[in-house]
Amino acid sequence: MFGSRRLISSTVPRIFLSSYLILRQSDLTPPVYCINSINSSISHNSRFNSTLAFISGPNSDFGTNIRSIKDLLLRSKHQESASGSTHTSRDLADNNGKEGERNHKRTNRMSEHYDLVVLGAGPGGMAAAKEAASLGKKTLLFDFVKPSPRGTTWGVGGTCVNVGCIPKKLMHYAATLRSANVDRYNYGLTDKLEDAPVDWPKLVKNVQNHVKMLNFTYRVSLNIPNLTYVNAYATLKDSKTVEYELKGETKTATGDKIIIAVGERPYIPHDVEGAREYAITSDDLFSLPKAPGKTLVIGASYVALECAGFLAGLGFDVNVSVRSILLRGFDRQCVDKVQELMQASGVGFLFKKLPEKIEKSDGRCKVTFTDGSVDFYDTVMYATGRMPLDDVKNYKSLGLEFDNSYNLVTHNEKTNLDDIYAVGDIVSNKPKLAPVAIKAGELLAQRLFNNSTVQMKYEDVPVCLYTPFEYSSCGLTEEEAIARYGEDGIEVYLKEYTNLEVSAAHRVNKKTNDDFDFPLTCLTKVICLKDDTIVGIHFVGPNAGEIMQGFSVLLPLKAKKKDLDRVVGIHPTDAESFMDLTVTKSSKKSWIAKGGCAGGKCG
């Protein structure tokens, strides 16, 4: 058997082949490009037939499975071709109900009691479950996606993979490519200035194919010793018991420890007439079959601004309806810069102007606003907040403590009830970020089952907003620093400039329609205590997330401003602006740098 595996690895990509067999045996369907990858590998390896002959004996189930791979692949390709089907996001996503039934036989073989039961297979839940299983603990992991009001569902991996970070970043990237059309023209790479909107169906298909590949990868990664995955909706019944349904049969499982990692879903208000009937959320946007067209985004969160930003960058008319201020809790000066750059990139803002009524009129959404005005949109999207599902809210009857937003109140991931823990977006007053959930889940499993004492540190977590010109930060905002240390207890270093590439391209300010009036594209900001200790780092500009990741290490190291000053910058880059911060806000001097030498200086 081990010799067989070595032979296979020399002729067929082992991970694709083993994954395919696992899913066939589980009656799951691998994505078509996995099938094509294996088939291509087989077709280009003349040694494959001899390998099959070597490993296939009369009593070899493994050999039988391998021997039939080519037939299975060809049959799958033939069926796909004959049906003429194309794989949409819903086709590619795990079919929750069907997979639950397919897992029925496996769950019948399960022992009812586990060392750990995890509700939710998003980043935090998967991380905790896999870590516990790797420590030899018998672990049960549940996952199920209830359809959005528009009927959208998806596969394993949680919000980030399916309807969050991944599709958002891909569409943001597509928008930046299209936004660079003017740059291409002025750099002499094309003699035609094109402004057509994106081919939306093609973009969605590509994004959803990548998402499905990640679903497939995560699903395969759960086939490890000590871990049982069940695609069913499970609810907490008491501090030791969960209940779920498979094939019409109600089942229960118990665990010594239970982790709630069910995340949140976008919220559509009930008090706006027609909103729940006609509006979508970010759960639906990334798999819309038709182009969104003229779009109204309601909300002031990072989700609202990111979606509005890439939709405008992709060529659609976009307005953002805002109740009060943008990006509450972020540095106000940086938020103002983000807003300025979004407006220059074609996003309109409707401040203190909210929908009061949404109706359908000739296939479009007729929106009546609170000021009495009316406008028509092809798509209306709500991004006004996220909340747990109603079933999770009912856990309050079990004695679990929630905040006003129905997020679980925890201390070091432990709820107020013994043996019940929580990680991820469901946790109160913690950063709602996939890397945070992953780290918290892994550390929690280590503490529960490996005698670890290492706690999750939620301070100084770097974040990035993927607006047209990104905004990334780590540590305190200026407002937070003043509140904590006083205005006289801090110093703020600033630099504002236009990055080299955009400066030379003369992008058009879509707000003023002037190609010599585009705002300064970069803002670098470092907040220090009076003893020079850095407590906050902020950057607005291209590739802000990539820039911030490296600088974020300064905060846990308690680095000082003089440590930055000693570093020689890489020229010409935007990142070098952090090594050329000489103007303080308190000096009242201008922090605007001109000359077009990127973040540094040319002499």
C-alpha positions as CSV (number, residue, x, y, z in Angstrom):
1,M,0.0,0.0,0.0
2,F,2.8,2.5,0.9
3,G,4.6,1.5,-2.2
4,S,1.5,2.1,-4.2
5,R,1.2,5.6,-2.8
6,R,4.7,6.4,-3.9
7,L,4.0,5.2,-7.4
8,I,0.8,7.2,-7.6
9,S,2.6,10.4,-6.4
10,S,5.0,9.9,-9.3
11,T,2.3,9.8,-11.9
12,V,-0.8,11.6,-10.6
13,P,-1.1,14.6,-8.3
14,R,-1.8,12.8,-5.1
15,I,-3.8,15.5,-3.4
16,F,-6.3,15.7,-6.3
17,L,-6.5,11.9,-6.6
18,S,-6.9,11.2,-2.9
19,S,-9.4,14.0,-2.5
20,Y,-11.4,12.7,-5.4
21,L,-11.6,9.2,-3.9
22,I,-12.6,10.6,-0.5
23,L,-15.4,12.5,-2.0
24,R,-16.6,9.7,-4.3
25,Q,-16.7,7.4,-1.2
26,S,-18.7,10.1,0.6
27,D,-21.0,10.5,-2.4
28,L,-19.9,14.1,-2.8
29,T,-19.2,15.7,-6.1
30,P,-15.8,17.4,-6.6
31,P,-15.7,20.5,-8.7
32,V,-15.3,20.0,-12.5
33,Y,-11.8,21.6,-12.5
34,C,-10.6,19.0,-10.0
35,I,-11.9,16.3,-12.3
36,N,-10.2,18.0,-15.3
37,S,-6.9,18.3,-13.4
38,I,-6.8,14.6,-12.6
39,N,-7.9,13.7,-16.1
40,S,-5.2,15.9,-17.6
41,S,-2.6,14.3,-15.3
42,I,-3.7,10.8,-16.3
43,S,-3.7,11.6,-20.0
44,H,-0.2,12.9,-19.9
45,N,1.3,10.0,-18.0
46,S,2.1,6.9,-20.0
47,R,3.1,5.1,-16.7
48,F,-0.5,5.3,-15.3
49,N,-1.7,2.0,-16.7
50,S,1.3,0.1,-15.4
51,T,0.8,1.7,-12.0
52,L,-2.8,0.5,-12.0
53,A,-1.7,-3.0,-12.9
54,F,0.9,-2.9,-10.1
55,I,-1.5,-1.8,-7.3
56,S,-4.6,-3.6,-8.4
57,G,-5.0,-7.1,-7.0
58,P,-8.1,-9.3,-6.9
59,N,-8.8,-8.2,-3.3
60,S,-7.7,-4.6,-3.6
61,D,-10.6,-2.1,-3.1
62,F,-8.0,0.7,-3.4
63,G,-6.9,-0.6,-6.7
64,T,-10.5,-1.0,-7.9
65,N,-11.2,2.6,-7.0
66,I,-8.1,3.8,-8.8
67,R,-8.7,1.6,-11.8
68,S,-12.2,3.1,-12.3
69,I,-11.0,6.7,-12.0
70,K,-10.6,7.2,-15.8
71,D,-14.1,5.9,-16.4
72,L,-15.6,8.0,-13.6
73,L,-13.8,11.1,-14.9
74,L,-14.9,10.5,-18.5
75,R,-18.5,9.8,-17.4
76,S,-18.5,13.0,-15.3
77,K,-17.2,15.0,-18.2
78,H,-19.7,13.4,-20.6
79,Q,-22.7,14.0,-18.3
80,E,-21.6,17.6,-17.9
81,S,-21.3,18.0,-21.7
82,A,-24.6,16.3,-22.4
83,S,-26.5,18.4,-19.9
84,G,-25.0,21.6,-21.2
85,S,-25.0,22.8,-17.6
86,T,-22.9,25.7,-16.3
87,H,-21.9,25.8,-12.7
88,T,-23.3,28.8,-10.9
89,S,-22.5,29.6,-7.3
90,R,-25.5,27.7,-6.1
91,D,-24.6,24.7,-8.2
92,L,-21.0,24.8,-7.0
93,A,-21.9,25.3,-3.3
94,D,-22.5,22.2,-1.1
95,N,-26.1,21.3,-1.2
96,N,-26.8,21.5,2.5
97,G,-29.9,19.2,2.6
98,K,-28.5,16.6,0.2
99,E,-25.1,16.4,1.9
100,G,-26.8,16.1,5.2
101,E,-28.6,13.0,3.9
102,R,-25.4,11.7,2.5
103,N,-23.8,12.0,5.9
104,H,-26.7,10.0,7.4
105,K,-25.0,6.6,7.3
106,R,-21.8,8.1,8.8
107,T,-23.7,9.8,11.6
108,N,-25.5,6.5,12.4
109,R,-22.1,5.1,13.1
110,M,-21.1,8.0,15.4
111,S,-20.7,7.6,19.1
112,E,-23.1,10.0,20.7
113,H,-20.5,11.6,23.1
114,Y,-17.5,13.7,22.1
115,D,-14.7,15.5,23.8
116,L,-15.6,18.6,21.8
117,V,-18.7,19.7,19.8
118,V,-18.3,22.7,17.5
119,L,-21.2,24.6,16.0
120,G,-20.1,26.3,12.8
121,A,-17.4,25.5,10.3
122,G,-16.3,29.0,9.5
123,P,-12.6,30.0,10.1
124,G,-12.9,29.9,13.9
125,G,-14.9,26.7,14.2
126,M,-12.8,24.8,11.7
127,A,-9.6,26.0,13.4
128,A,-10.7,24.9,16.8
129,A,-12.1,21.5,15.6
130,K,-9.0,20.6,13.6
131,E,-6.7,21.7,16.4
132,A,-8.6,19.6,18.9
133,A,-8.6,16.6,16.6
134,S,-4.9,16.9,16.0
135,L,-4.5,16.7,19.8
136,G,-6.3,13.3,19.7
137,K,-9.6,14.6,21.0
138,K,-12.8,13.1,19.5
139,T,-14.4,16.1,17.8
140,L,-17.8,16.7,16.1
141,L,-18.1,19.7,13.8
142,F,-21.5,20.9,12.5
143,D,-22.1,23.3,9.6
144,F,-25.1,24.4,7.7
145,V,-26.1,27.5,5.7
146,K,-29.6,28.8,5.9
147,P,-30.5,30.5,2.7
148,S,-30.6,34.3,2.6
149,P,-34.0,36.0,2.0
150,R,-33.1,35.9,-1.7
151,G,-32.3,32.2,-1.5
152,T,-28.5,32.3,-1.7
153,T,-26.5,29.6,0.0
154,W,-23.0,28.3,-0.2
155,G,-20.4,25.7,0.9
156,V,-18.2,25.0,3.9
157,G,-15.8,27.8,5.1
158,G,-18.1,30.4,6.6
159,T,-18.6,34.1,5.6
160,C,-15.0,34.9,4.8
161,V,-14.5,32.3,2.1
162,N,-17.9,32.4,0.5
163,V,-19.5,35.9,0.9
164,G,-16.8,38.0,2.5
165,C,-13.0,38.4,2.3
166,I,-12.3,36.2,-0.7
167,P,-14.9,37.2,-3.2
168,K,-14.7,40.8,-2.0
169,K,-10.9,41.0,-2.6
170,L,-11.3,39.4,-6.0
171,M,-13.9,41.9,-7.1
172,H,-11.8,44.7,-5.6
173,Y,-8.9,43.5,-7.7
174,A,-11.0,43.4,-10.8
175,A,-12.2,47.0,-10.1
176,T,-8.6,48.2,-9.7
177,L,-7.7,46.7,-13.0
178,R,-10.6,48.5,-14.7
179,S,-9.8,51.7,-12.9
180,A,-6.3,51.6,-14.3
181,N,-7.7,52.0,-17.9
182,V,-6.9,55.7,-17.8
183,D,-3.4,54.8,-16.6
184,R,-2.9,52.4,-19.4
185,Y,-3.9,55.0,-22.0
186,N,-1.6,57.7,-20.5
187,Y,1.2,55.2,-20.2
188,G,0.9,54.4,-23.9
189,L,-0.3,50.8,-23.5
190,T,-3.4,51.3,-25.5
191,D,-4.6,53.9,-28.1
192,K,-8.3,53.5,-27.0
193,L,-9.7,54.8,-23.8
194,E,-12.4,52.2,-22.9
195,D,-15.0,52.8,-20.2
196,A,-17.4,49.9,-20.7
197,P,-18.7,48.1,-17.5
198,V,-17.3,44.8,-16.6
199,D,-18.6,41.5,-18.1
200,W,-20.5,40.7,-14.8
201,P,-21.5,37.1,-15.5
202,K,-17.9,36.2,-16.5
203,L,-16.5,37.9,-13.4
204,V,-19.1,36.1,-11.1
205,K,-18.3,32.7,-12.7
206,N,-14.6,33.2,-12.2
207,V,-15.0,34.3,-8.6
208,Q,-17.4,31.6,-7.7
209,N,-15.2,28.9,-9.3
210,H,-12.4,30.0,-7.0
211,V,-14.7,30.0,-4.0
212,K,-15.8,26.5,-4.8
213,M,-12.2,25.4,-5.1
214,L,-11.7,26.7,-1.6
215,N,-14.9,24.9,-0.4
216,F,-13.5,21.7,-1.9
217,T,-10.1,22.2,-0.2
218,Y,-11.6,22.9,3.2
219,R,-14.0,19.9,2.9
220,V,-11.1,17.6,2.1
221,S,-9.1,19.0,5.0
222,L,-11.8,17.9,7.4
223,N,-11.1,14.2,6.6
224,I,-8.6,13.7,9.4
225,P,-8.5,11.3,12.4
226,N,-10.7,12.1,15.4
227,L,-12.8,14.7,13.4
228,T,-16.4,14.0,12.3
229,Y,-18.0,16.6,10.0
230,V,-21.8,16.7,9.7
231,N,-23.6,19.0,7.3
232,A,-26.7,19.7,9.4
233,Y,-28.1,22.5,11.3
234,A,-27.5,21.9,15.0
235,T,-28.9,23.8,18.0
236,L,-27.8,24.0,21.5
237,K,-30.2,22.3,24.0
238,D,-28.2,22.6,27.2
239,S,-24.5,23.0,28.3
240,K,-23.7,19.5,27.1
241,T,-26.2,18.6,24.3
242,V,-26.9,19.7,20.8
243,E,-29.8,18.6,18.6
244,Y,-29.8,18.3,14.8
245,E,-31.9,16.7,12.1
246,L,-30.9,14.3,9.3
247,K,-33.2,12.7,6.8
248,G,-36.2,13.7,8.9
249,E,-34.8,12.1,12.0
250,T,-34.0,14.2,15.1
251,K,-30.7,13.3,16.6
252,T,-28.6,14.5,19.6
253,A,-25.0,14.5,20.5
254,T,-23.2,15.4,23.7
255,G,-19.8,16.9,24.4
256,D,-17.5,17.6,27.3
257,K,-16.9,21.0,25.8
258,I,-19.0,23.0,23.3
259,I,-17.8,25.8,21.1
260,I,-20.3,28.2,19.4
261,A,-18.8,29.6,16.2
262,V,-22.0,30.2,14.2
263,G,-21.1,33.8,13.0
264,E,-23.6,36.4,11.9
265,R,-25.7,37.3,8.9
266,P,-26.5,40.6,7.3
267,Y,-29.5,42.4,8.7
268,I,-32.4,43.9,6.6
269,P,-34.7,46.1,8.7
270,H,-38.3,45.2,9.1
271,D,-39.5,48.8,9.3
272,V,-38.7,49.8,5.7
273,E,-41.6,48.8,3.5
274,G,-40.4,46.5,0.7
275,A,-36.9,46.2,2.0
276,R,-37.1,42.5,2.8
277,E,-38.9,41.7,-0.4
278,Y,-36.7,43.5,-2.9
279,A,-33.3,44.3,-1.3
280,I,-30.3,42.1,-1.3
281,T,-27.2,41.9,1.1
282,S,-23.6,41.0,0.6
283,D,-24.7,37.4,1.0
284,D,-26.2,37.7,-2.5
285,L,-24.1,40.2,-4.3
286,F,-21.1,38.0,-5.2
287,S,-23.3,35.5,-7.0
288,L,-25.9,37.7,-8.7
289,P,-26.6,36.2,-12.1
290,K,-27.2,39.6,-13.7
291,A,-25.1,42.8,-13.5
292,P,-26.3,44.9,-10.6
293,G,-26.6,48.1,-12.7
294,K,-27.4,51.3,-10.9
295,T,-27.0,50.4,-7.2
296,L,-28.1,51.9,-3.9
297,V,-26.0,50.7,-1.0
298,I,-27.4,51.5,2.5
299,G,-24.9,51.6,5.3
300,A,-21.8,53.2,6.5
301,S,-19.8,50.1,7.5
302,Y,-16.7,48.8,5.8
303,V,-18.9,46.2,4.0
304,A,-21.0,49.0,2.6
305,L,-18.0,51.1,1.4
306,E,-16.0,48.1,0.1
307,C,-19.0,46.9,-2.0
308,A,-19.8,50.4,-3.2
309,G,-16.2,51.0,-4.1
310,F,-15.7,47.9,-6.3
311,L,-19.1,48.3,-8.0
312,A,-18.2,51.8,-9.0
313,G,-14.8,50.7,-10.1
314,L,-16.4,48.0,-12.2
315,G,-18.4,50.7,-14.1
316,F,-21.7,50.9,-12.3
317,D,-23.5,54.0,-11.0
318,V,-23.4,53.7,-7.2
319,N,-24.9,55.8,-4.4
320,V,-24.3,55.1,-0.6
321,S,-27.1,56.1,1.8
322,V,-25.7,57.0,5.1
323,R,-27.5,57.7,8.4
324,S,-24.8,59.7,10.1
325,I,-21.0,59.2,9.7
326,L,-18.9,56.8,7.8
327,L,-16.8,54.0,9.4
328,R,-17.6,54.8,13.1
329,G,-14.7,53.7,15.3
330,F,-12.0,54.3,12.6
331,D,-9.6,57.3,12.6
332,R,-11.6,60.3,11.4
333,Q,-8.9,61.9,9.4
334,C,-8.2,58.7,7.5
335,V,-12.0,58.2,7.0
336,D,-12.3,61.6,5.5
337,K,-9.5,60.7,3.0
338,V,-11.2,57.5,2.1
339,Q,-14.5,59.4,1.4
340,E,-12.7,62.0,-0.7
341,L,-11.0,59.3,-2.8
342,M,-14.2,57.3,-3.2
343,Q,-16.0,60.4,-4.5
344,A,-13.2,61.0,-6.9
345,S,-13.5,57.4,-8.0
346,G,-17.2,57.8,-8.8
347,V,-19.1,56.9,-5.6
348,G,-21.9,59.2,-4.6
349,F,-22.9,59.7,-0.9
350,L,-26.4,60.5,0.3
351,F,-25.9,61.7,3.9
352,K,-28.9,61.7,6.3
353,K,-31.0,60.4,3.5
354,L,-32.4,56.9,4.0
355,P,-34.9,54.7,2.2
356,E,-38.4,54.8,3.6
357,K,-40.1,52.6,1.0
358,I,-39.0,50.3,-1.7
359,E,-41.3,49.2,-4.5
360,K,-41.0,47.3,-7.8
361,S,-41.7,49.4,-10.9
362,D,-41.1,48.1,-14.4
363,G,-38.5,45.7,-13.1
364,R,-36.6,48.3,-11.2
365,C,-36.6,49.4,-7.5
366,K,-38.5,52.6,-6.9
367,V,-37.0,54.0,-3.7
368,T,-38.7,56.7,-1.7
369,F,-36.4,58.5,0.7
370,T,-37.0,60.0,4.1
371,D,-36.7,63.5,2.6
372,G,-39.6,62.7,0.2
373,S,-37.4,62.4,-2.9
374,V,-37.7,59.4,-5.2
375,D,-35.1,57.6,-7.4
376,F,-34.9,54.4,-9.3
377,Y,-32.3,51.7,-8.9
378,D,-31.6,48.3,-10.5
379,T,-30.3,46.9,-7.2
380,V,-30.7,47.9,-3.6
381,M,-28.3,46.4,-1.1
382,Y,-28.4,46.7,2.7
383,A,-25.1,46.7,4.7
384,T,-26.4,48.2,7.9
385,G,-25.2,45.6,10.3
386,R,-25.0,41.9,11.1
387,M,-26.8,39.7,13.6
388,P,-26.9,36.1,14.7
389,L,-29.8,33.9,13.4
390,D,-32.9,33.9,15.5
391,D,-32.2,30.4,16.8
392,V,-29.0,31.7,18.4
393,K,-30.9,34.5,20.1
394,N,-33.1,31.8,21.7
395,Y,-30.0,30.5,23.6
396,K,-30.6,33.3,26.0
397,S,-33.3,31.0,27.6
398,L,-30.5,28.6,28.5
399,G,-28.9,31.3,30.6
400,L,-26.2,32.4,28.1
401,E,-25.3,36.1,28.5
402,F,-25.6,38.3,25.3
403,D,-25.0,42.0,24.7
404,N,-27.6,44.3,23.1
405,S,-26.6,43.0,19.6
406,Y,-27.1,39.4,20.6
407,N,-23.3,38.7,20.6
408,L,-22.1,36.4,23.3
409,V,-20.4,37.9,26.3
410,T,-17.2,36.0,26.9
411,H,-14.0,36.1,29.0
412,N,-11.1,34.5,27.3
413,E,-13.6,32.8,24.9
414,K,-15.5,31.3,27.8
415,T,-19.2,32.2,28.2
416,N,-20.9,32.6,31.5
417,L,-21.9,28.9,31.4
418,D,-19.4,26.1,32.3
419,D,-18.0,24.2,29.3
420,I,-19.5,26.5,26.7
421,Y,-17.2,28.7,24.7
422,A,-17.4,31.0,21.7
423,V,-15.1,32.2,18.9
424,G,-15.5,34.4,15.8
425,D,-18.1,37.0,14.9
426,I,-20.6,35.8,17.5
427,V,-18.3,37.1,20.3
428,S,-19.1,40.6,21.8
429,N,-16.7,43.5,21.4
430,K,-14.0,41.6,19.5
431,P,-12.6,42.2,16.0
432,K,-14.9,40.4,13.5
433,L,-12.1,39.2,11.3
434,A,-11.2,35.7,10.0
435,P,-7.6,35.7,11.1
436,V,-8.8,36.7,14.6
437,A,-11.3,33.8,14.7
438,I,-8.7,31.3,13.5
439,K,-6.1,32.3,16.1
440,A,-8.7,32.4,18.9
441,G,-10.0,29.0,17.9
442,E,-6.5,27.4,17.8
443,L,-5.5,28.9,21.1
444,L,-8.7,27.9,22.8
445,A,-8.3,24.2,21.7
446,Q,-4.7,24.3,23.0
447,R,-5.9,25.6,26.4
448,L,-8.8,23.1,26.6
449,F,-6.9,20.0,25.6
450,N,-3.1,20.6,25.8
451,N,-2.6,22.4,29.1
452,S,-1.7,25.7,27.3
453,T,-2.0,29.0,29.1
454,V,-1.6,31.2,26.1
455,Q,-4.5,33.6,25.7
456,M,-5.7,35.4,22.6
457,K,-4.7,39.1,22.4
458,Y,-7.3,41.2,20.7
459,E,-5.3,44.4,20.9
460,D,-3.3,45.8,18.1
461,V,-4.9,43.6,15.4
462,P,-4.1,45.0,11.9
463,V,-7.2,45.6,9.7
464,C,-7.6,46.7,6.0
465,L,-10.6,48.2,4.2
466,Y,-10.6,47.3,0.5
467,T,-12.0,50.6,-0.7
468,P,-10.8,52.0,-4.1
469,F,-7.7,53.3,-2.3
470,E,-7.3,51.0,0.6
471,Y,-7.2,52.0,4.3
472,S,-5.2,49.9,6.7
473,S,-4.4,50.5,10.4
474,C,-3.0,48.9,13.5
475,G,-3.4,50.1,17.1
476,L,-5.1,53.3,18.3
477,T,-6.9,55.9,16.3
478,E,-6.1,59.5,17.0
479,E,-9.4,59.9,18.8
480,E,-8.8,56.8,21.0
481,A,-5.2,57.9,21.8
482,I,-6.5,61.3,22.9
483,A,-9.2,59.7,25.0
484,R,-6.7,57.4,26.7
485,Y,-3.6,59.7,27.1
486,G,-5.0,63.2,26.6
487,E,-4.3,65.6,23.7
488,D,-1.0,66.7,25.3
489,G,0.1,63.2,25.9
490,I,0.5,62.2,22.2
491,E,2.2,63.3,19.1
492,V,0.8,62.7,15.6
493,Y,3.2,62.4,12.6
494,L,1.7,62.9,9.1
495,K,2.5,62.9,5.4
496,E,0.1,63.3,2.5
497,Y,1.0,62.8,-1.1
498,T,0.1,61.2,-4.4
499,N,1.8,57.9,-5.2
500,L,4.1,57.8,-8.1
501,E,2.2,55.7,-10.6
502,V,-1.2,57.5,-10.2
503,S,0.6,60.9,-10.3
504,A,2.1,60.3,-13.7
505,A,-1.2,58.9,-15.1
506,H,-3.4,62.0,-14.5
507,R,-6.5,60.1,-13.4
508,V,-9.8,62.0,-13.9
509,N,-11.6,63.1,-10.7
510,K,-15.0,61.8,-11.5
511,K,-16.6,64.2,-9.0
512,T,-15.2,67.3,-10.8
513,N,-14.5,65.7,-14.2
514,D,-11.0,67.2,-14.1
515,D,-7.9,65.1,-14.9
516,F,-5.6,67.5,-13.0
517,D,-7.8,67.6,-9.8
518,F,-7.5,64.0,-8.5
519,P,-7.0,64.1,-4.7
520,L,-3.8,63.2,-3.1
521,T,-4.0,59.4,-3.0
522,C,-1.9,58.5,0.1
523,L,-2.0,59.5,3.8
524,T,0.6,58.1,6.2
525,K,-0.1,58.6,9.9
526,V,1.8,57.4,13.0
527,I,0.6,58.2,16.6
528,C,3.1,58.2,19.4
529,L,3.2,58.9,23.1
530,K,5.4,61.7,24.3
531,D,8.1,59.2,25.1
532,D,8.2,58.3,21.4
533,T,6.4,54.9,21.8
534,I,4.3,54.1,18.8
535,V,0.6,53.3,19.6
536,G,-1.1,53.7,16.3
537,I,-0.2,53.2,12.6
538,H,-2.4,54.2,9.7
539,F,-2.1,54.3,5.9
540,V,-4.5,55.2,3.1
541,G,-3.4,54.3,-0.4
542,P,-2.8,51.5,-2.9
543,N,-1.9,48.1,-1.4
544,A,-2.4,49.4,2.1
545,G,-2.9,45.9,3.6
546,E,0.3,44.6,2.2
547,I,2.2,47.7,3.6
548,M,0.6,47.5,7.0
549,Q,1.2,43.8,7.6
550,G,5.0,44.5,8.0
551,F,4.7,47.6,10.1
552,S,2.1,46.1,12.5
553,V,4.9,44.2,14.2
554,L,6.1,47.5,15.7
555,L,3.3,47.7,18.2
556,P,3.7,44.4,20.1
557,L,7.5,45.2,20.1
558,K,6.8,48.6,21.8
559,A,8.9,50.2,19.1
560,K,9.6,53.9,19.1
561,K,9.5,56.5,16.4
562,K,13.3,56.7,16.4
563,D,13.3,53.0,15.4
564,L,11.5,53.9,12.2
565,D,13.7,56.9,11.6
566,R,16.8,54.7,11.6
567,V,15.5,52.5,8.7
568,V,16.5,53.3,5.2
569,G,13.4,53.2,2.9
570,I,13.1,51.3,-0.4
571,H,12.7,54.0,-3.1
572,P,10.4,54.7,-4.8
573,T,7.7,53.1,-2.8
574,D,4.7,54.2,-0.7
575,A,5.9,52.2,2.3
576,E,9.0,54.4,2.6
577,S,6.8,57.3,3.7
578,F,6.9,55.7,7.2
579,M,10.6,56.4,7.2
580,D,10.2,60.0,6.2
581,L,7.7,61.4,8.8
582,T,9.1,64.7,10.0
583,V,6.0,66.9,10.4
584,T,3.8,66.7,13.5
585,K,0.2,67.8,13.7
586,S,1.0,70.0,16.7
587,S,3.5,72.0,14.7
588,K,0.7,73.4,12.6
589,K,3.0,73.0,9.5
590,S,1.8,71.5,6.3
591,W,2.3,67.8,6.0
592,I,1.5,67.7,2.3
593,A,4.5,66.5,0.2
594,K,4.7,67.5,-3.5
595,G,7.1,66.5,-6.2
596,G,5.8,63.0,-7.3
597,C,8.7,61.0,-5.7
598,A,6.3,58.4,-4.1
599,G,6.5,58.2,-0.4
600,G,10.0,59.3,0.0
601,K,12.0,62.2,-1.5
602,C,14.4,62.4,-4.4
603,G,16.9,64.8,-3.0
